Amino acid sequence: MAKAEELSRFYEDLNQEIINKAAIDETEDFRENIFTQIYIDHLCEAAEIEDGNVCFHEGRGVKVNGYSIAEDESYIALFVSIYKNSPQLYSVPPSEAIAMLNRAKQFYLKALKNYQTDIEEAYGAFDLARSIYEYRHTITEVKIILLTNGTIRSTILEAEEIDGITFIPTIWDIERIYRVTTSGAAREKIEFDLYELTGKTLEAIRITVPEETRTLRNGDTFSSGGYTSYFTVFPGDVLYKIYERYDARLLEKNVRAFLQARGGVNKGIKATIQETPEMFLAYNNGISATAEQITVSNEHGGMCTITGLSDFQIVNGGQTTASIFNACIKDKTPLEKIFVQAKITVLSDQSQMERVVPQISACANTQNKVQLADFSANDEFHQAIESLSRTVWAPAKTGGEQQTKWFYERARGQYADTRSREKNVKYFDSIYPKEQYFDKLELARYENVWDQLPHITSKGGQASFRDFTIRLKKRGKFIPDQSYYQELVAKAIMYRRVRQIVKAQKFQGFWANIADYTTAYISYKTAQRIDLSRIWRTQATTDAFDQMAEVVANAIYTYLTETCSGVNTTQWCKKEQCWVDIKTKLNIQVPSTLASELIPLGKQKPTGIETLNDPEKELIEDIRLVTADVWYAVASWGKETGNLPGFQCGISGTLGRYVGWSKAPSIKQAKQGLKILNTAYSKGFVTEAAIKELLEKYQSQLSD
């Protein structure tokens, strides 16, 4: 398919996504807001920004569609949109783009002069303008980001400094968004000539490690090596200039989201920069980076001069890099004494980058430890949800006969692509109504609010998804079954109904936060005893639920507007303390009509990712068959020989006691019990045939 056709298809898919999201609430939301949110999600996913809030405001000479504020209040991004509901691709004149960027800049400049007094207090733009005014002494950089579903020919945009504030304009048109979402790595490559960008080159030691293939005892083979590493030292000003140009795009996308470089400078690094800069090289662990290609000159054996870098990405040391930048830009700290050691790795086979990068980051010694579990979105989980959404029929809604399915979009664009390939589109739409479409960000939101984490969902779709992914990994391997899927859809129905109720109240601002907190509060007050199976069967919430949701939504709205004086409400909703205060200070009782519908105390089952699937239930039952004598003996042996760490000795003893109490272990305890038995068997301490059979049965889990 030609590039023009691919772009046109991408444009059509974007339009369909906007239509789908507008239909979710069965109300036509302001489509420019939906468009803005979709682009913000794209930029968050590509880690161009950390998060973003939709916030539409338009006045004489000013316009803004959204914003993102750094946690240390040193930086703000303003989003301004040019959106047209056009069936065909269209072009935006550069003059119109520049004029729109200027309107966003004027909003910021007017906000510095108390512009919030001209905005209705209930609107989100009031919070934005107030925040700009309150942070006027700390904000040093304003990035103005134009978002459009049109195309804009290459336009030269220059940074501008006004009263000590640097304004950096940038444009994300449909072509640029298309490139970043279809490039595989989900980001634009960073390529630069070192001397042109920084005025310096880097002396380096180059070591090439050839690829080696090894054969394991079971006959499997694996390869390692096949890379070249360059060891060099970055002067502080060189690293500063690179970060100044490319910002968080430097930080490999799987890692940068967790580092949150702008969100709080490491105190130790900052202290060294400011107090003993000459010791920075000795104290700091340096950075680890990757590149697709490195241009060199002056080659002499293993020595060379690095002159250019292609697809340069910092996979470890993002905190160091951001700290140097912030120290210079915010604290005016000189950098001539700062030097940072660096290792830059170029893989011979670039297709292995996705596999190797997480290993580099996980194994490197870093100031901010990042767990290996943080680097996976648990593909098996999402593939299972996708499969269930294609096979499980939802009951007909009350009063209807037509059964339908919910469409889970595991990868962006799946819904539009699947729909376009259907010969009978009308039939497809009847099976998969567009209001029954949901994606991975929405899935995370439904689970997180049910688990009473509204402050997490308020941080934005990507942050909410990251938190859910980490919780999922900590829980251990989990393959959802049909029961889990049905409860997930019930949570979706419940949350979407709350969102409809919130919108119907005509609140002028932060309705998404109100919906998150309302759903979480109901989950909290009912102790998660809402009958999800009933919601699944009827595909709707009850009148009693709706009535409580309306009461709670109004109480939360009133609380937020009356108690957040001087604080940006959207930013406040991201704080855990906000949720703690709401639980403490709001005391809304569950009405008797809803109480009568709740699952009785003691009879509710775990829901969400804590739900046990059939294989997990089977493992627990198999572990329960091991005698108490075996567990006690293994615990003593492990302690005396040191073959088991202390916590596993403790678990072994606990499992022995559980046998006597006829108590079932948790899935985590059962999995640890399996590992404990495997160690004892491999060391020759346990020899029973039953244990051998048990270990053989779960061999695949032991090798995970």
N, C-alpha and C positions, 0 to 999 in steps of 0.2 A: 504494500500500500504506500502510495506517495506521501511525502511529509505533509502536503497541504490537505490531503484526505484524512490523515491521522489527526491533524489539528482540528479539522472540521468535526470529526467524530468525537474528539475530546470536548469540544464546545457543546455539542448536542448532549453528551453525557452530563456535563455540568448543568445544563438547563434542566435535564431530567431530575438530577439530584436536588436542585432548588425546588422543583415541583413536588417531589416526594416529601421533602422536609416541610414544605408549606402545608401538605395534606395530613401530616401526622396528627395535628390537633383538630383536624376537620374545620380549620379556619384558615383563611388565606393571610398568613403573616406578611408583614412588610418584606417583600422579596429582596430588597436591597440589604436588609439586615441579615437575611439568610445567606445571601451571596457573600457578605462580609465575613460571617462566621465560618463559612466553608473555606475561604481563602486564609483566614487566621489559623484554622485547623491544619491546612496544608503547610503553612510556614512553621507552625509548632512542630509538626511531624518531621519536617526537614531541619528542625532546630535552628531556623533563622531567627526565631524569637522564642522566649520562654513561655509566655502565655499571652492572652489578649481578651479584652472585653468589648462586646459590641455596645455602642453608645452613640446613637444618631442625634445629631444636632445641626441645624442649618439656619443661618441668619444672614443679615446683610453683610456681605463680604467675607463670611466665615462658613466653614463646614467641617464636620468631623464625624466619622462613622465608628470609631473605636479607639482603644488605647491599651498600652501595657506599661506599667511602672515597675522599675527595678526595686527590689526589697530595700536597698540602701538609699533609695530616693536620689540617685545620682544621674539617672537616665530615664527617659520616657520615649515611647514610640507612639505616634499619632497615626491612625489609619484614616484615609479618606478614599471614598469609592466613586468610581464612574461605572454605573451598571445600567445596561439597557436590556429590556426584555425583547430581544430581537431574534427571529428565527434563524438568521444567517450571521456569520462572522462579520464584524464591522471594524472599522479603523477609527482611532481617536486621534485627532490632530495634536501634534506636540504642543501647540499653543494652548489647547484646552487642558492638557495634562499639567503643564506648568502653572496655569491659572488655578487649577484645583489644588495643587501642592501649596500654592501661596495662600489659598483660603484656609487651609489647615494651619499654616504658620501664623496667620493672622488670628486664628482662634487662640493659639498659645500666647501670643503677644497681648491680646485683649484680656486673657485670663490673668496675666501678670498684674493687671490693673483692676482686679476685683470684678471680672466679668460675670461671676456667678450670681451677683445681685440682679442681673438681668434675665436669669434663667429660673424657671419654676423649680422649686426645691425638690419636688418629687422625681424629677427627671435625672437619669444617669449622668447627663452632661453637667448638671449642677455639681455632682461629686467630682467629676473630672476637672472642671474649672477651679473648684475650691482646692483640690489637691495641687494643681499647678501653682496656685497662689501661695499655698502653705509651704511648698517645697521649692520656692523660687530661689532660695539661698543655697540649696544643695544640688539642684539639677544643673549639670554642666553640658549635657548632650541631649539633643532632641532629634530623633530620627522620624522623618515624615515619610510615610509609606503609602504610595498611591496604588490602589487595587482596582483592576478593571477586567471585565470579561471581553474587552475589545483588544485590538492590537495597536501598538504604538511603535512607530519606527524609531530607530536608535536616536536617543536624545542626550546631549551632554548636560549633566546636572552637576553643579558645583556646590560644595559645602559653603556655608556662610556663617560668620560669627557676628552676633549682635549682643553687645553688653556682656561679653564673657561666656555666652551660650553658643555652642556650635550646632547649627541646623544642618542635618544631613538628609537630602532628599533621595528617594529611591523609588523605582517603578516596578511593579509586578503586574504585567499584562498577561493575557491568556497564553501567549507563546512561552513566556518565562515560567509560568506555573506548570505548563505542559512539560517543559524540559525537566523541571525539578521533580515532577511526580512520575516520570517515565524513564528516568536515567538509571534505574536499578538501585543506585546508591542513595537515591532520593535527595540529591543535593547537586549544586553546580560545582564543577571542579575549580579548585583554586590554583592558578598558574601565574607565576611572576618571575621576572628577572630580578635577582637580588640587588644588583647595583642600582638599577633604575628605581626600585622601590625604596631602598634604604641607604644607598650610597656606599655600601660595603659588600664584600664577598666573605666566604667562610673557609678557613683552612680545615681540612678534615683527614682522618685516617679511614681508609676504605678496606673492608674485609668481606670477601665473598665466600659463602658457605654453600658447597654444592648439594644437590638433592641426594638423599639416600633412601633406599627402600629396605625395610626389614620384614622378616617373616616371623609371626608369632607361633607359639607352640601348637595352637589349634589350626595352623595353616593359613590364617588370614595374613594379609600384607598391608602395610601402611607406609606412607612416605613422609619425610620431614626434610628440613633444610631447604635449599633452593632459594636463597635470598642474598642480598648484599646489604651490609649495614655500614653507615657512615657515622663516625664519631667526631663530634665537633663541639664548639663552644659559641653560643650566641651572646654577643654584647647586649646589654639591656636595652639600648636604644633600637637595635635591630628587631628584637622581639616585639618591642613596643610599636614600631611602625607597621609591622606585619599585622599585629592584632588591631591596630587602629584602622587599617584598611579592610580587614575581613571579619573582625569581631568574632562572635561565637561560631561562625562558619568554620573556623579553624579546628574546632573540637569535634572529633569523630562523632557522628550522630548517635551511635549506641551509647556513648559515654557522656557527651556534653549535657544531655538532659538531666543526668544524675548529679553532675558537679555543680550546676547552678552558679556559674562563676561570678555573676553579678550580685548574687544574693547574700553576700557576706564574706568579706575578705578574711582569709585565715590570719588570725592574730599573730602567730609566730612568724609567718612570712613577712607580714607587714612590718613587724617590729624590726626584723633584720634589715629590711630595705631602708627604713627610716633611721635606725640607730647605728648599725654596723654594716653598711653596704659592702665594704671591702671583704666581709666574711661570707657573703651570700653564696659564692661558688663552693666554699668549703662546707657550708651548712645544708644547702639545698640538694635534694635528690635529683634535680634536673628534670628533663622531659623525654618522653619516648614518642616518636612520631613515625608515620609512614608516608610514602610518596609513590606515585605511579612511575615517575621518572625523575632523575636528578641530572642536571647538566653540569659538567665539570670541565676544568682546564688545568694546565700545569701538572699533568700526571707524572709522578715519579715513584714507581713501585707502588706501595700502598698509600702514598700521600697524594692529595689532589686539592683543588680549590673548587668549592661549590659556587656556581654562578646562577643557577636557576632551579626552581622546584615546580613540579607538575603534580596536581592533586595532593597537595601537602595537607596532612591531617595530624593533629596532636591527639594521641590516644591516651596519654597519661601525662599529667602536668598542666592540665587546664587551670587549676587553681593558682599555680605559680605564674602562668602567663597573664591571667586576668589580674592577679595581685600587682604585678609590675605595671600593667597598664593603669589600673586604678590609682596606684600610688603616685604616678606621674600626672595623670589628668586631674585628679581630685585634690591631692596634697602637694602638687607642684614639686615632687621629689626629683632631684637630678639622678640620672641613671649611668653616669660615666664609670662608676665603680661596680656596677652590677654585671655579672657574667653568669650564664646558665649553661651547664653541660647538656648535651643532647645526643641521642642516638636516633638516627633516621633509617628506617628499614624499607628496602625496595624488594618486593617479591618477584621472583621470576615468572610465576603464574599468578596473574592478578585476580583470577577467578577464586583464588583461595583467601582473598582479603577478608571476606565476611567470617570465615572460620578462624583466621589467625588473629585478627584485631582484638576480639574479646580476650583471647589468651594473653596477648601482650599486656593489655590493661589490667587483667586480673592478677597476673604474676608480678607486675612491676611494683616496686616499693614506693608507696605514695603517701602524701600527707593526709588526703581524704580517702580512706579505704573504700573501695567499691567492690561489693560482693559479686562473685561470678553469676549468682542467680539473677542479678539485675539486667543481664544482657540478653535475656530470652523472653519472647512474648508467648511462649508455650504453644507452639504451632499445633500440637496434637489436640489441645483443648479447643482451639478455634476451628480446626478442621471437623471435629466431632459436632460442634454446634452447627456448623454449616451443613453437614450431612443430615442432622436431625431436622433442620429447617426445610430441607428438600423432601423429607419423607413423612413427617408427622403432620396429620391433618388436625386443625383446630376445630372444636365443636362449632356448630352454627350458632350465631348470636341469638339471644332470646327473641322469639317471635319470627325467626327466619329458618330457612331450610338449607341454604348454601353453605357448605363447608369450605374453608379456605386454609391457606398456609401463611406462616410468617416467613419473610425472606431475610436471612442473615447475610449481610454483605461483609465477608471476612476480608476481602481486598477491595479497595476503592474501585468503583466502576463495574462491579460484578452484576448488579441489578440491571443497569442499562444495557450491558453487553448481553446478558442472558435474554432479556426482553427483546432485543433487536434481532436475535437469532430465531425467535419463535415465528412460525408461519402464521399462526392465529394469535395476534397480539391481544385481541379482545378476550379470548379465552384465558391467556396468561394473566391479564389484569383481573379477571374474575377469580383466579386461583390465588394470585399474589397481589391483593389490593395495595396500592402505593402507600396507604396509611399503615400497612403492616410490614413495613421495611425498617430494619434497624442495622446499625453497624457496630464495630468493636468499641467505639467511644461511648455510644449509648449503652451498650451492654455493661461496660464498667460503671457507668453512672447508675444504672438500675441496681446493681449489686452493692455499690458503695453507699447509696442512700439507705437501702434496706439494712445494711450493716452499720448505720448511724454514723456516717462519715461525711456529713454535708460540707464541712470545711475543706475536705479534700476535693470534692466535685466542684466546689466554687473556684478552685484554682485553674479550672479549664479542662477541656477534654483530654489533652495529652497527659497532663499531670495526674488526672484521675485514672487514666488507663495505666500509667506507670505504676501507681500505687496498687492497683488491682493486680497487675502482673506480678509484682513483688510478693504480694500476699498469696497469690496462687502458687508461686514457686516455693514459698516457705511451707505451704500446706503439704507439698509433695506431689508426686505425679497424680493427676486427677483427670480421668476421662469421663465427661458428663454422659449421663444416660437420659432416657426419655422423661423420667420423673423430674430430674433437674431441669431439663429443657422446658417442661410445662410450667414449672414454678418460675423460671426466668421470664417467660412470656407473661405470666400473671403479674410479675413485678413491673414489666414494661407497661401493661394495661393500667396498673395502679398509678405509676408515676405519670403517665400521659394524662390520665384523668385529673390528677392533681394539677398538672400544668394547665389544663383547660379551665379548671375552677379558678386558678390564680389569674389567668388572663381575663376571665369574666368579671373579676372585681375591679377592672380598669386601673390597676396600679400603674403608675407612670414609669417606674424604674425598677431595675434589678429583679424582674419577675422570675428569672431562672434560679437565682439564689433563694427566693421565697419558696419556689417549688421544691428545691432540694431540701431546705430546712423543714418544710411542712411534711414531706414524706418521711424524712428521718425522725421527726418528732412523733408522728403517729406510730412508726415502728417502735420507738422508745417507750411510748406510753402504753402500748398494747403488748410489750415484751415479745414482739415479733409473732403474735398469735393471730394475725390476720389470716383468714382461711384462703390460702393461695389456690388450693385445689378448686374451691368454689369459683374464684375469679376465672380460672382456666375453663371450667365447665360452661360458664355463662358468657365468657369473654367480656365481662363488664364488672365494675364495682357496684356495691349496693348503695341504696339511698342513704343508709345510716353512715356509711363510710364517707360519702360525698358531703354530708352535712357537717361531720367533724372536720373534714379537710377545709371546708370554707371557714369555719370558726378558727382553726389553727392558722390558716394563711393570713387572715386579717390580724390576728394577734401578733404574728411574727412581723408582718409589715409595720404595724404600729410600734412594736418594740424597736425595730431597726431604725425607723425614722425619728423616734423620740429620744433614743439613748445614744445615737452615734454622732452627736454634735461635735463638729470639728474633725471628724474622721471620715475618710472615703468609705462609703458603705460597702462597696464591692470588695475593696481591700480588706475591710474588717471581717467580711464573711469568710475570708480565706484563713482566718486565725482560729485555732482550736479553742481559744478562750471564748470566742463568740458562741460556739456551740455549747460550751460548758455553762456560760451565763444563761443561755436560753433554756437549757434543761433545768437550771436552778431557779430562775426567776419567773418562768411561765409555769403555771400550774393548771393546765386545762384537763379536766377529768374526761375519761372516756364515757360518752353518753350510754345510757342503758340499752338503747336500741342497737348500738354497735357491740357493746359488751356481750349481748346475748348471741352474737354471731361469731365470737372469737373461739378459737380452739381452746378447750379446757386446759387449765394449768396442769402441767405434768404429762400432757399427751402430745404436745407439739414435738416435731422431729427437727433435727438440724436442717437448715436450708442453705442454699447457696453453695459456695465452694467447700463448706464443711460437710456437705451431704456425702454419705458413703455410697459408692457404687457396688455392684454385685461382687466383683473380684476382691474388693477391699473387705467386704463382709465375710467372704470365704477365707481370706487370710487371717482375719481375727479369730474365726472359729478354729482354724487349723492350729494357730498359736495356743489357743486355750487347751488343746489336747496334750500339750507337753506337760509332763508332771512337775509338781512343785519341787521334788527332789532334784530333778535335772537343773531347774533354774537356780536353786540354792547352791548346788555344787559348782555350777558354772560361775556364779558370782564370787565364790570363795577362790576358785582356781584363777579367775581373771585378776583378782586383787593380789594374790600371792605371787603370781608369775609376772604381773605387769602386762599381760597380753591383751587386757581390756582396759580402756580408760575408765576413770572413776565413775563417770556418769552412766556408762554401760553396765558396770557392776551394780550400780544402784537400780537401774531398770530391771536387770535380771532378778534381783531380790524382790522388787515390786511385783513382777510377773509371777513369782513363786507365791507371794501372799495372795494375789488375785485368784490363784487356783483354789486356795483354801476358802476364800470368800465367795467363790462362784461368780466373780465379777469379770466382765469382759474388758480387755484393755482398749485404749484408744487406737486409732489407726497408726498414729505416730509411734506409740509404744510397740505395736505389733511389728511394724517395719524395723524398728531397732532390735526387737527380739529375733527377727530373722537374721539380721546382720551378726548379732551376738552368737547365735547357734552356728552360723557359717564359720566364724573365727574359731570357735571351740572345736568344730569338726575338722577344719583344715589343719589345726594344730595337733590332732589326734586325741584330744581329751574326751570328746563325745564320739561314740562309735555305733550307737543304736541304729538299726536298719530304718526305723520309723523317721528318725531325724534325717537320715540320708535321703529318704523318699521326699520328705518335706522340702529339703534344700533343692533337690532336682526339680520339683514341681515349680518352684519360684526362682529358678536359675536366671530367667530373663530380668527379674527385678533386682537381683543381686549384682547384675552386670551393668545396671543403669548408672 
